[in-house]
């Protein structure tokens, strides 16, 4: 019960911080960039006109260019509180606070209660990037909450009996399905997170592992259950696209656009207005336009694969080296209310918070790899890893963290940290997770960060996309054993 009180406190802290900035922004910050379209689509849905677009000539067409999930949430806010952007900001604040609560529950599986609370409060509830982004009618903050929920569900599934584990896997799949309606590329998290939940079960009785064939079958079933549940959530919208758009798109019809933008060397790895190839100039149907642009993008990649691959570092740099999405949005929406100086200061706060998170995550993932080395080697490795997080390019840090975190599955043990505590003269505590729980947390964090990086290698990068991986980095940092030292007996 005490842990739930701590979770409630984390939620309260996150909600107060977000509502404070929403109170200032409610009548001050207008929707900009993609937020303009989410506002319009949310209004149309709330007015009963469905996910449609009204063209200047009065023609109304069905739409699917943007994923439906966030416009549907905006429409819900408009129905409840009135069709003003401030209503959506309040909803963003509530969703962000819920995400902080689930971040705390996830961290409890890999860290002591105290460390979990600190990680959830400082890493998620009060992270400047997430707080300042709350007034933005954009998807990344909501996506971060979905990821926090999915991480919590996957870690919970490891510790439950068979019946409750199955329920947790269903919850994981449903969560990822809902997240897919907001950000389609998250669908891959359903089977991958399910595999982590099944591959690293909590075993304290010393029984030998099951036969390889049975183990493989269990993994396959687990991944399939999670993926099937996610697809069930998405299926009605996919069917709608098949019926209304003339093409069976899973969620949205902008993959072709984004792929083509990602082949443009002049874009320098980030977003740029699409340069429509001659073959697509006379194609006006939304579904066919996306198909045509995607075909031309694939053709450009096959024609010059070296050029396309050479853009990968720029795409990753644009995503993970440049912070300040929230301050940029606030300044661009109302320069007089949020000045250039405020934008700079907000960006600095985000940079500091993100670098500290990078450093802690890198130290956490380095620890297990040198756990059996001498004290001097361990200290040097941890300091070196932390310095990489502080000083190296962000995309280098993210890639290094991803790959090292996935290696956690290899070194996961049965109860190694509890034995180490006793041998060191300390008192093992039931509050401390075992090595396999930490390994599962690092594996999940590695999957989330690596998949995000690969997505933006394929398409293009932008600083706001780094917000999506904050829960993964917080979870990774929370596994750092130095936070869980016990008192000597």
C-alpha positions in Angstrom: 0.0 0.0 0.0 2.9 2.3 0.8 4.2 1.9 -2.8 0.8 3.0 -4.2 0.8 6.1 -2.0 4.2 6.9 -3.5 2.7 6.4 -7.0 -0.1 8.7 -6.2 2.4 11.3 -5.0 4.3 11.0 -8.3 1.1 11.5 -10.2 0.2 14.6 -8.1 3.6 16.2 -8.7 3.4 15.6 -12.4 -0.1 16.9 -12.6 0.6 20.1 -10.6 3.7 20.9 -12.8 1.7 20.3 -16.0 -1.4 22.2 -15.0 0.7 25.1 -13.9 2.1 25.6 -17.4 -1.3 24.9 -18.9 -2.9 27.6 -16.8 -0.4 30.1 -18.4 -0.7 28.7 -21.9 -4.5 28.1 -22.0 -5.4 31.4 -23.7 -1.9 32.3 -24.8 -0.6 29.4 -27.0 -2.3 28.6 -30.3 -1.8 25.4 -32.2 1.0 25.4 -34.7 2.8 22.9 -37.1 1.0 19.5 -37.0 -0.9 20.8 -34.0 -3.0 22.9 -36.4 -4.2 19.8 -38.2 -4.9 17.9 -34.9 -7.0 20.8 -33.7 -9.0 21.0 -36.9 -9.5 17.2 -37.1 -10.4 17.1 -33.4 -13.1 19.7 -34.0 -14.5 17.9 -36.9 -14.7 14.6 -35.0 -16.2 16.3 -32.0 -18.9 17.8 -34.2 -19.9 14.4 -35.6 -18.3 14.9 -39.0 -15.9 12.1 -38.6 -12.2 11.9 -39.6 -12.8 14.0 -42.7 -11.2 17.1 -44.3 -13.0 20.1 -45.6 -11.3 21.6 -48.7 -11.4 25.3 -49.7 -13.8 24.5 -52.6 -16.3 23.0 -50.1 -15.6 19.3 -51.0 -15.4 17.0 -48.0 -13.2 13.9 -48.2 -12.3 11.1 -45.8 -8.8 11.5 -44.4 -6.1 9.3 -43.0 -2.9 11.2 -43.5 -2.3 11.7 -39.8 -2.8 8.8 -37.3 -6.3 8.9 -35.8 -5.3 8.4 -32.2 -4.4 11.9 -31.1 -7.1 13.7 -33.0 -9.6 11.3 -31.4 -8.2 12.3 -27.9 -8.4 16.0 -28.8 -12.1 15.4 -29.9 -12.8 13.8 -26.6 -11.4 16.8 -24.8 -13.4 19.2 -27.0 -16.6 17.2 -26.2 -16.1 17.3 -22.5 -14.6 20.8 -22.0 -15.4 22.8 -25.1 -13.6 23.1 -28.5 -10.7 25.2 -27.5 -7.0 24.2 -27.6 -6.8 24.7 -23.8 -9.1 21.8 -23.4 -6.6 19.5 -25.2 -3.8 21.0 -23.1 -5.6 19.9 -19.9 -6.0 16.4 -21.4 -2.3 16.4 -22.2 -1.6 17.2 -18.6 -3.8 14.4 -17.3 -2.3 11.9 -19.7 1.2 13.0 -18.7 0.5 12.6 -15.0 -0.9 9.1 -15.7 2.4 8.4 -17.5 4.4 9.5 -14.5 2.4 7.0 -12.3 3.1 4.1 -14.7 6.7 5.2 -14.9 6.9 4.8 -11.1 5.3 1.4 -11.3 7.7 0.3 -14.0 10.7 1.6 -12.0 9.6 -0.3 -8.9 10.4 -3.6 -10.8 14.0 -2.6 -11.3 14.9 -0.4 -8.4 14.3 0.1 -4.7 11.2 2.1 -3.7 13.2 5.2 -3.0 15.2 5.0 -6.2 12.0 4.3 -8.2 10.3 7.4 -6.7 13.3 9.6 -7.5 13.6 8.3 -11.0 9.9 8.8 -11.7 9.7 12.3 -10.3 12.9 13.7 -11.7 13.1 11.7 -14.9 9.4 11.9 -16.0 7.1 13.9 -13.7 9.4 17.0 -13.7 11.5 16.4 -16.8 11.5 19.9 -18.5 11.1 18.4 -22.0 7.9 16.7 -21.1 6.5 19.5 -18.9 7.2 22.3 -21.4 5.7 20.2 -24.2 2.3 19.8 -22.4 0.6 22.8 -24.1 1.7 21.5 -27.6 -1.1 19.8 -29.5 1.3 17.2 -30.6 1.7 13.4 -30.2 5.1 12.8 -28.6 4.1 13.5 -25.0 1.1 11.2 -25.3 3.3 8.5 -26.9 5.8 8.8 -23.9 2.9 7.9 -21.6 1.9 4.9 -23.7 5.5 3.7 -23.6 5.6 4.1 -19.8 2.4 2.0 -19.5 3.7 -0.7 -21.9 7.0 -0.9 -19.9 5.1 -1.3 -16.7 2.8 -4.0 -18.1 5.8 -6.0 -19.6 7.7 -5.9 -16.3 4.6 -6.8 -14.3 4.0 -9.8 -16.5 7.3 -11.3 -15.4 6.4 -11.5 -11.8 2.8 -12.8 -12.0 1.4 -16.3 -11.9 0.2 -17.9 -15.2 -3.4 -16.5 -15.1 -2.4 -13.0 -14.1 0.5 -13.0 -16.5 -1.8 -13.7 -19.4 -4.0 -10.8 -18.3 -0.9 -8.6 -18.1 0.1 -9.6 -21.7 -3.4 -8.7 -22.9 -3.0 -5.3 -21.2 0.4 -4.9 -22.9 -1.1 -5.7 -26.3 -4.1 -3.4 -25.8 -1.8 -0.6 -24.7 0.5 -1.0 -27.6 -2.5 -1.2 -29.9 -3.8 2.2 -28.6 -0.3 3.6 -28.9 -0.2 2.4 -32.5 -3.2 4.5 -33.3 -1.1 7.5 -32.2 2.3 6.5 -33.5 2.1 3.4 -35.9 5.7 2.4 -35.6 5.1 1.4 -32.0 3.3 -1.8 -33.1 6.6 -3.7 -33.1 6.8 -3.2 -29.3 3.9 -5.6 -28.7 5.7 -8.8 -29.7 9.2 -7.6 -28.6 8.1 -6.5 -25.2 6.1 -9.8 -24.9 9.3 -11.7 -25.6 11.1 -10.0 -22.8 8.3 -10.7 -20.4 8.4 -14.4 -21.3 12.2 -14.8 -21.8 13.1 -13.6 -18.4 10.5 -15.0 -15.9 11.0 -14.6 -12.2 12.5 -17.9 -11.0 13.5 -18.2 -7.3 13.1 -22.0 -6.8 16.2 -23.1 -8.7 14.3 -25.4 -11.1 16.1 -26.2 -14.4 14.9 -24.4 -17.5 12.3 -26.0 -19.7 13.3 -27.8 -22.8 14.4 -25.7 -25.7 11.4 -26.6 -27.9 8.9 -25.8 -25.2 10.8 -22.6 -24.4 10.6 -21.5 -28.1 6.9 -22.4 -28.2 6.2 -20.3 -25.1 8.1 -17.4 -26.5 6.2 -17.6 -29.8 2.8 -17.8 -28.1 3.6 -14.9 -25.8 4.7 -12.7 -28.7 1.7 -13.7 -30.7 -0.8 -13.0 -27.9 0.6 -9.5 -27.4 0.7 -8.7 -31.1 -2.8 -10.2 -31.7 -4.3 -8.0 -28.9 -2.6 -4.9 -30.4 -4.0 -5.7 -33.8 -7.5 -6.2 -32.4 -7.4 -2.7 -31.1 -6.2 -1.3 -34.5 -8.3 -3.5 -36.7 -11.5 -1.4 -36.8 -9.6 1.6 -38.0 -7.8 -0.5 -40.6 -11.2 -1.8 -41.8 -12.4 1.8 -42.0 -9.4 2.7 -44.2 -10.0 -0.2 -46.5 -13.6 0.9 -46.9 -13.2 4.7 -47.1 -9.7 5.3 -48.4 -9.6 2.7 -51.1 -6.5 1.2 -49.5 -6.0 -1.0 -46.5 -3.6 1.2 -44.5 -3.0 -0.1 -41.0 -3.4 3.3 -39.4 -2.3 6.3 -41.6 -1.3 7.3 -45.1 1.9 9.3 -44.6 4.6 6.5 -44.7 5.3 7.2 -48.4 5.6 10.9 -47.7 8.0 10.4 -44.9 10.1 7.9 -46.7 10.5 10.2 -49.7 11.4 13.1 -47.4 14.1 10.9 -45.8 15.8 10.5 -49.2 16.2 14.2 -49.8 19.9 15.2 -49.2 18.9 18.9 -49.0 16.8 18.2 -45.9 20.0 17.3 -43.9 18.3 14.4 -42.2 15.3 16.3 -40.8 11.8 17.4 -42.1 11.5 19.4 -45.3 8.5 20.1 -47.5 8.1 17.1 -49.8 9.4 17.6 -53.3 6.8 15.8 -55.4 8.4 13.8 -58.2 7.0 14.2 -61.8 5.4 10.8 -61.6 3.2 11.9 -58.7 2.3 15.4 -59.8 -1.0 14.4 -61.3 -2.0 12.0 -58.5 -4.5 13.7 -56.1 -6.2 10.8 -54.3 -4.8 10.7 -50.7 -4.1 7.0 -50.7 -2.7 6.9 -54.2 -0.5 9.9 -53.5 1.1 8.2 -50.5 1.6 5.0 -52.5 3.2 7.0 -55.4 5.5 8.9 -53.1 6.5 5.8 -51.2 7.3 4.1 -54.5 9.4 7.0 -55.6 11.2 7.1 -52.2 12.0 3.4 -52.5 13.2 3.9 -56.0 15.5 6.7 -54.8 16.9 4.5 -52.1 17.6 1.6 -54.5 19.1 4.0 -57.0 21.5 5.6 -54.5 21.7 3.4 -51.4 25.0 5.0 -50.4 23.6 8.5 -50.4 20.6 7.4 -48.3 22.7 5.6 -45.8 25.0 8.6 -45.5 22.1 10.6 -44.2 21.6 8.2 -41.2 24.0 10.1 -38.9 22.3 13.4 -39.7 18.9 11.9 -39.1 20.0 10.5 -35.7 21.7 13.8 -34.8 18.6 15.8 -35.7 16.7 13.5 -33.4 18.9 13.0 -30.4 21.4 15.9 -30.4 18.9 18.8 -30.5 16.5 19.4 -27.6 14.1 22.2 -27.1 10.9 21.0 -28.8 8.7 22.5 -26.1 10.4 25.9 -26.0 10.4 26.0 -29.8 6.7 25.3 -29.9 5.8 27.9 -27.2 8.0 30.5 -28.8 6.8 29.9 -32.4 3.2 29.9 -31.2 3.5 33.3 -29.4 6.9 35.0 -29.5 5.7 37.9 -27.3 4.5 35.6 -24.5 7.5 33.2 -24.7 10.5 35.2 -25.8 13.6 34.1 -27.6 15.4 34.3 -24.2 12.8 32.1 -22.6 13.2 29.6 -25.5 17.0 29.6 -25.0 16.7 29.0 -21.3 14.0 26.3 -21.7 16.3 24.6 -24.2 19.2 24.8 -21.8 17.1 23.2 -19.0 16.1 20.4 -21.4 19.7 19.9 -22.4 20.9 19.6 -18.8 18.1 17.2 -17.9 18.7 15.0 -20.9 22.4 14.9 -20.5 22.1 13.8 -16.8 19.6 11.1 -17.9 22.0 10.0 -20.6 24.9 9.8 -18.1 22.9 7.8 -15.5 21.5 5.4 -18.2 25.0 4.8 -19.6 26.5 4.2 -16.1 23.6 1.8 -15.3 24.2 -0.3 -18.4 27.9 -0.4 -17.9 27.7 -1.6 -14.4 26.6 -5.2 -15.1 29.3 -5.7 -17.7 32.1 -5.0 -15.2 30.4 -6.3 -12.0 33.1 -9.0 -11.5 36.0 -6.7 -12.1 38.1 -5.0 -9.5 36.9 -2.0 -7.7 39.2 0.3 -9.7 38.0 -1.1 -13.0 34.4 -0.8 -12.1 34.8 2.8 -10.9 36.7 3.7 -14.1 34.1 2.0 -16.3 31.2 3.8 -14.6 32.9 7.2 -14.8 33.8 6.6 -18.5 30.3 5.6 -19.3 28.8 8.6 -17.5 31.2 10.9 -19.4 30.0 9.4 -22.7 26.5 10.3 -21.7 27.4 13.8 -20.7 29.8 14.7 -23.6 29.3 12.4 -26.6 26.9 13.3 -29.4 23.4 12.3 -28.3 22.9 9.8 -31.1 26.1 8.0 -30.2 24.9 7.7 -26.6 21.5 6.4 -27.7 23.0 3.7 -30.0 25.6 2.7 -27.4 23.0 2.5 -24.7 20.6 0.5 -26.9 23.2 -2.2 -27.8 24.7 -2.5 -24.3 21.2 -2.7 -22.8 20.2 -5.5 -25.0 23.3 -7.4 -23.9 21.7 -7.5 -20.4 19.8 -10.6 -21.3 23.1 -12.5 -21.6 24.4 -11.7 -18.1 21.1 -11.9 -16.3 21.5 -14.2 -13.2 19.2 -15.8 -10.7 19.8 -13.9 -7.4 23.3 -12.4 -7.9 22.8 -9.1 -6.3 21.3 -10.6 -3.2 24.3 -12.8 -2.8 26.7 -9.9 -3.4 24.9 -7.9 -0.7 25.3 -10.7 1.9 28.9 -11.3 0.9 29.7 -7.6 1.3 28.3 -7.7 4.9 25.1 -6.0 3.9 21.5 -7.2 4.5 19.7 -8.4 1.4 16.3 -6.7 1.1 13.1 -8.0 -0.4 12.6 -4.5 -1.7 15.5 -5.0 -4.1 15.0 -6.5 -7.5 17.1 -9.4 -8.6 19.5 -9.3 -11.5 17.1 -10.7 -14.0 14.5 -8.0 -13.2 17.2 -5.4 -13.9 18.1 -7.2 -17.1 14.5 -7.2 -18.3 14.3 -3.5 -17.6 17.5 -2.8 -19.6 16.3 -5.1 -22.4 13.0 -3.3 -22.7 14.8 0.1 -22.6 17.2 -1.1 -25.3 14.4 -2.3 -27.6 12.6 1.0 -27.2 15.6 3.2 -27.9 17.0 1.0 -30.8 13.6 0.7 -32.6 13.1 4.5 -32.3 16.6 5.1 -33.8 16.0 2.6 -36.6 12.7 4.3 -37.4 14.3 7.7 -37.9 17.2 6.2 -39.9 14.5 4.9 -42.3 12.5 8.2 -42.4 13.8 11.5 -40.9 14.7 13.0 -37.6 13.5 15.8 -35.4 14.2 16.8 -31.8 10.7 16.2 -30.6 11.0 12.5 -31.4 13.5 12.1 -28.6 10.7 12.8 -26.1 9.3 9.4 -27.0 12.3 7.5 -25.5 12.5 9.4 -22.2 10.6 6.6 -20.3 13.1 4.0 -21.7 16.0 6.1 -20.5 14.4 6.6 -17.1 13.9 2.9 -16.7 17.5 2.2 -17.8 18.8 4.7 -15.3 16.7 3.3 -12.5 18.5 0.0 -12.8 21.7 1.6 -11.6 22.6 -0.5 -8.5 24.5 2.4 -6.8 21.0 3.9 -6.1 20.1 0.8 -4.1 22.9 0.4 -1.6 21.8 -1.1 1.7 22.9 -0.2 5.2 25.6 -2.3 6.6 24.3 -4.7 9.3 
